[in-house]
């Protein structure tokens, strides 16, 4: 997005995945991944999955999206989901999905176990598919106390809208560096400055889409995205913006004193924080702390952007908080899975590796 000063240099956060004989992250690689998680709030593990494993994840996504009765997610943008600008939906807890999730959990055990107790629940497993014409999400934080990951099941280009992060803005206890009140306010000022530009970008994009032959607006879509009273925190909804009913960005956040501080500290904020746009290659996994600032950009390519996502709690979590903040499939609600159960699950690939190891021995 041209309105945001965004870097595409992710070298400080990337780490080639090195696996041990059991198919888990090797000790040295896991230690380095954890160090980057603590310092930056995220780590980008390239080559964590083979092409065949990534293809398995892609097949699960396609199978879910092809289901007319799929379970749509409540987060992100419900309006984008309604008009099929995005297809964010929960995956059912079927054996193939659970095997894929267990493979990820086991491969990343050395990092995840630093944050997640064996009893902590798997909160959701989702598809994140974005099509041309989607809105650019506001810079936001997900509910705290969670470790999330994205899996690139195919190459993602910058035009397709790889996730944007603000490294170092994670908040939870034990994160480095510690954040004082003044730092938190500076983060909020930076977020507001970014979201003002995102609002303008989304409005201009919608205006251009009115006469577009490539991404035409559906009947009623312009109204729903700009003037509707429907809850949706990632649309350029002017009515909810003016009424102060959007928790991500609204007029009530733009008090005169805050606007003055934003103008006065603009250069300092740009030095302290930076937006980094990811464009992961197939098989890459992005592991991040849920409450760091990030956003899902709009897809400006004719090709869909597909990501596989899952989240695991870092702490005990009530059912209400779980279901309010995340979108578990009804089958996962009916039969919850813990981090420990994922680690103990014997999946086909692991059984084959163990068999190969025994034969070689």
C-alpha positions in Angstrom: 0.0 0.0 0.0 1.6 3.2 -1.2 0.1 5.4 1.6 2.1 3.4 4.3 5.8 3.5 4.7 6.4 -0.3 4.7 9.6 -2.3 4.5 9.7 -5.6 2.6 13.1 -6.5 4.3 12.3 -9.4 6.6 15.9 -10.7 6.8 16.1 -9.9 10.6 13.2 -12.2 11.3 13.9 -15.0 8.9 15.5 -18.3 9.9 16.0 -21.4 7.8 14.4 -24.3 9.5 16.8 -27.1 10.6 15.2 -30.3 11.7 16.5 -33.2 13.8 16.1 -36.9 13.2 12.6 -36.8 14.7 11.5 -34.1 12.4 11.5 -31.4 15.1 13.4 -28.1 15.1 17.0 -28.8 16.0 18.0 -27.4 19.4 20.2 -24.6 18.0 17.6 -23.6 15.5 14.9 -23.6 18.1 17.0 -21.5 20.5 17.6 -18.9 17.7 13.9 -18.9 16.8 12.9 -18.3 20.4 15.4 -15.4 20.7 13.9 -13.7 17.7 10.4 -14.3 19.1 11.4 -12.6 22.4 13.2 -9.7 20.7 10.8 -9.0 17.8 7.5 -10.8 18.6 7.8 -13.0 15.5 10.0 -15.4 13.7 9.7 -16.4 10.0 10.9 -20.0 9.6 11.6 -20.7 6.0 11.3 -24.3 4.7 9.7 -25.6 7.8 7.3 -27.7 5.6 8.2 -29.6 2.5 6.3 -28.9 -0.7 4.3 -32.1 -0.2 3.3 -31.0 3.3 2.4 -27.5 2.2 0.2 -29.1 -0.6 -1.6 -31.1 2.1 -2.4 -27.8 3.9 -3.6 -26.3 0.6 -5.9 -29.2 -0.1 -7.5 -28.8 3.4 -8.1 -25.2 2.7 -9.6 -25.8 -0.7 -11.8 -28.6 0.7 -13.1 -26.3 3.4 -13.8 -23.4 1.0 -15.6 -25.7 -1.5 -18.1 -26.7 1.3 -21.2 -24.5 0.9 -21.9 -25.0 4.6 -18.5 -23.9 5.8 -18.2 -22.1 9.1 -17.3 -18.5 8.5 -15.1 -16.7 11.0 -16.4 -13.8 13.1 -13.0 -12.0 13.2 -11.3 -10.0 10.4 -14.1 -8.5 8.2 -17.5 -10.0 8.2 -18.5 -7.7 5.3 -15.6 -9.0 3.2 -16.7 -12.5 3.9 -20.3 -11.7 3.0 -19.2 -10.3 -0.4 -16.6 -13.0 -0.9 -13.7 -10.5 -0.8 -12.2 -12.8 1.8 -12.9 -16.4 2.8 -11.9 -16.6 6.4 -13.5 -19.8 7.9 -12.8 -22.4 10.5 -11.6 -25.9 9.6 -13.4 -28.8 11.2 -11.5 -31.0 13.6 -11.3 -34.0 11.2 -8.4 -36.5 11.4 -6.6 -35.0 8.4 -6.9 -31.5 9.8 -5.8 -32.6 13.3 -2.9 -34.5 11.8 -1.7 -31.4 10.0 -2.0 -29.3 13.1 -0.2 -31.9 15.2 2.6 -32.0 12.7 3.1 -28.2 13.1 2.9 -28.4 16.9 5.4 -31.2 17.1 7.8 -29.6 14.7 7.7 -26.3 16.7 7.5 -27.9 20.1 10.8 -26.5 21.4 9.5 -22.9 20.7 5.8 -23.3 21.6 6.6 -25.1 24.9 8.4 -22.0 26.1 5.0 -20.2 26.0 2.3 -22.9 26.1 1.6 -25.4 28.8 0.5 -28.9 27.7 -3.0 -28.3 29.1 -3.5 -25.1 27.2 -6.1 -25.4 24.4 -5.9 -25.1 20.7 -8.1 -22.1 20.1 -8.8 -22.2 16.4 -7.7 -23.6 13.0 -8.6 -21.4 10.1 -8.3 -20.6 6.4 -7.2 -17.1 5.5 -8.1 -16.6 1.9 -8.1 -13.1 0.4 -9.3 -12.0 -3.1 -8.9 -8.8 -5.0 -11.2 -6.1 -3.7 -10.8 -7.0 0.0 -10.3 -4.2 2.5 -7.0 -3.5 4.1 -7.3 -4.3 7.8 -6.6 -1.7 10.4 -3.4 -2.1 12.3 -4.6 -4.0 15.4 -3.7 -6.4 18.2 -5.4 -9.8 18.6 -6.5 -10.9 22.1 -3.4 -11.3 24.4 -2.0 -14.5 25.8 -1.9 -16.4 22.6 0.7 -17.8 20.2 -0.4 -17.8 16.5 1.1 -19.0 13.3 0.5 -18.6 9.6 1.5 -21.3 7.1 2.3 -20.3 3.5 0.8 -23.3 1.6 1.9 -21.6 -1.7 4.1 -18.7 -2.6 2.7 -15.3 -1.5 3.6 -12.1 -3.4 3.5 -8.6 -2.0 0.6 -7.8 -4.3 -1.4 -10.6 -2.7 -1.2 -9.0 0.7 1.2 -10.8 3.0 0.7 -9.9 6.6 2.1 -6.6 7.9 3.8 -6.6 11.3 5.2 -3.9 13.6 8.1 -5.8 15.2 8.8 -5.2 18.9 5.3 -4.2 19.8 4.3 -7.4 21.7 3.0 -6.7 25.2 2.7 -9.8 27.4 4.7 -10.3 30.6 8.2 -11.5 30.0 8.5 -9.9 26.6 11.6 -8.0 25.8 11.8 -5.1 26.0 9.4 -4.1 28.7 7.0 -1.4 27.8 6.2 1.6 30.0 3.1 3.8 29.8 4.8 6.3 27.5 5.9 3.6 25.1 2.4 2.2 25.0 1.0 5.6 24.1 3.6 6.1 21.4 2.6 2.7 20.0 -1.0 3.9 20.0 -0.1 7.1 18.3 1.8 5.2 15.6 -1.2 2.8 15.1 -3.6 5.8 14.8 -1.4 7.5 12.2 -1.2 4.2 10.2 -5.0 3.6 10.4 -5.8 7.1 9.2 -3.9 6.4 6.0 -5.6 2.9 5.8 -9.0 4.6 6.1 -8.2 6.9 3.2 -6.8 4.0 1.1 -9.9 1.9 1.6 -12.3 4.7 0.8 -10.4 5.6 -2.4 -10.3 1.9 -3.4 -14.0 1.5 -3.0 -14.7 4.7 -5.0 -12.6 3.3 -7.8 -14.3 -0.1 -7.6 -17.7 1.5 -8.4 -16.9 1.5 -12.2 -14.4 -1.3 -12.2 -14.7 -4.2 -14.7 -12.1 -6.3 -12.8 -13.5 -5.9 -9.2 -17.1 -4.6 -9.6 -19.1 -3.9 -6.5 -22.0 -6.1 -5.8 -25.5 -4.5 -5.2 -25.5 -2.9 -1.8 -21.8 -3.5 -1.1 -20.7 0.1 -1.2 -23.4 1.0 1.3 -22.6 -1.9 3.6 -18.9 -1.0 3.6 -19.2 2.7 4.1 -22.5 3.6 5.7 -23.9 0.4 7.3 -24.7 0.1 10.9 -23.6 -3.6 10.9 -20.6 -4.4 13.2 -17.4 -4.7 11.2 -14.1 -3.3 12.6 -12.0 -3.5 9.4 -14.2 -1.5 6.9 -14.0 2.2 6.1 -17.4 2.6 7.7 -17.9 6.3 8.1 -21.0 6.0 10.2 -19.4 3.9 12.8 -16.2 6.0 12.6 -18.2 9.2 13.3 -20.2 7.6 16.1 -17.1 6.2 17.8 -18.3 2.6 17.5 -15.3 1.1 15.9 -12.7 0.0 18.5 -10.0 -0.2 15.9 -10.3 3.3 14.6 -12.9 6.0 15.2 -13.3 9.7 15.7 -13.2 9.4 19.5 -9.6 8.4 19.2 -8.7 11.7 17.6 -8.8 14.1 20.6 -7.0 17.4 20.0 -4.2 16.6 22.5 -3.6 13.3 20.8 -3.6 14.8 17.3 -1.1 17.4 18.5 1.2 14.7 20.0 0.9 12.7 16.7 2.0 15.7 14.7 4.8 16.7 17.1 6.2 13.1 17.4 5.7 12.0 13.8 9.4 11.7 13.0 10.3 10.1 16.3 7.5 7.5 15.9 8.7 6.6 12.4 12.2 6.0 13.9 10.9 3.9 16.8 8.5 1.7 14.9 8.4 0.3 11.4 5.9 -1.7 9.3 7.3 -4.8 7.8 5.4 -6.6 5.0 5.9 -10.3 4.6 5.8 -12.3 1.4 6.4 -15.9 2.5 7.4 -18.6 0.2 5.7 -22.0 0.1 6.5 -24.0 3.2 7.3 -21.0 5.4 5.7 -20.6 8.8 5.3 -17.3 10.6 5.1 -17.7 14.3 4.0 -14.6 16.3 2.8 -13.3 19.6 -0.9 -12.4 19.3 -0.8 -9.0 20.8 1.8 -7.4 18.6 0.6 -4.9 16.1 -0.2 -6.3 12.7 -2.7 -6.2 9.8 -3.9 -8.2 6.8 -3.5 -6.0 3.7 -5.8 -6.0 0.8 -5.1 -8.3 -2.1 -4.2 -6.3 -5.2 -3.6 -9.4 -7.4 -6.0 -11.4 -9.4 -4.6 -14.5 -7.7 -6.1 -15.5 -4.3 -3.9 -15.3 -1.3 -4.2 -18.5 0.8 -2.8 -19.0 4.3 -3.4 -21.7 6.9 -3.6 -20.4 10.5 -3.8 -21.8 14.0 -3.6 -20.3 17.6 -2.7 -21.9 20.9 -3.4 -20.3 24.3 -0.5 -19.2 26.5 -2.6 -19.3 29.6 -5.8 -20.8 31.0 -8.7 -19.3 29.2 -12.4 -19.2 29.9 -14.9 -20.5 27.3 -16.5 -17.0 26.9 -13.2 -15.3 26.3 -12.2 -18.1 23.9 -15.3 -17.9 21.8 -15.5 -14.1 21.8 -11.9 -13.7 20.6 -11.5 -16.6 18.3 -13.6 -18.7 15.8 -13.3 -22.4 16.7 -15.2 -24.8 14.5 -18.2 -26.4 16.3 -16.4 -29.7 16.2 -13.4 -28.3 18.1 -15.7 -26.8 20.7 -17.4 -30.1 21.1 -14.1 -32.0 21.5 -11.4 -29.5 22.5 -7.8 -30.3 21.9 -4.9 -29.3 24.1 -1.3 -28.6 23.2 -0.2 -31.7 24.9 -2.7 -33.9 23.0 -1.3 -32.5 19.7 2.2 -33.3 20.9 1.2 -36.9 21.8 -0.7 -37.6 18.6 1.0 -40.1 16.3 0.5 -38.8 12.7 1.3 -40.8 9.6 4.5 -38.8 8.7 5.9 -39.3 12.1 5.2 -43.1 12.1 7.0 -43.3 8.7 10.0 -41.4 10.0 10.3 -43.7 13.0 10.0 -46.8 10.8 12.7 -45.4 8.5 14.9 -44.7 11.5 14.5 -48.3 12.8 15.3 -49.8 9.4 18.5 -47.6 9.1 19.5 -48.7 12.6 
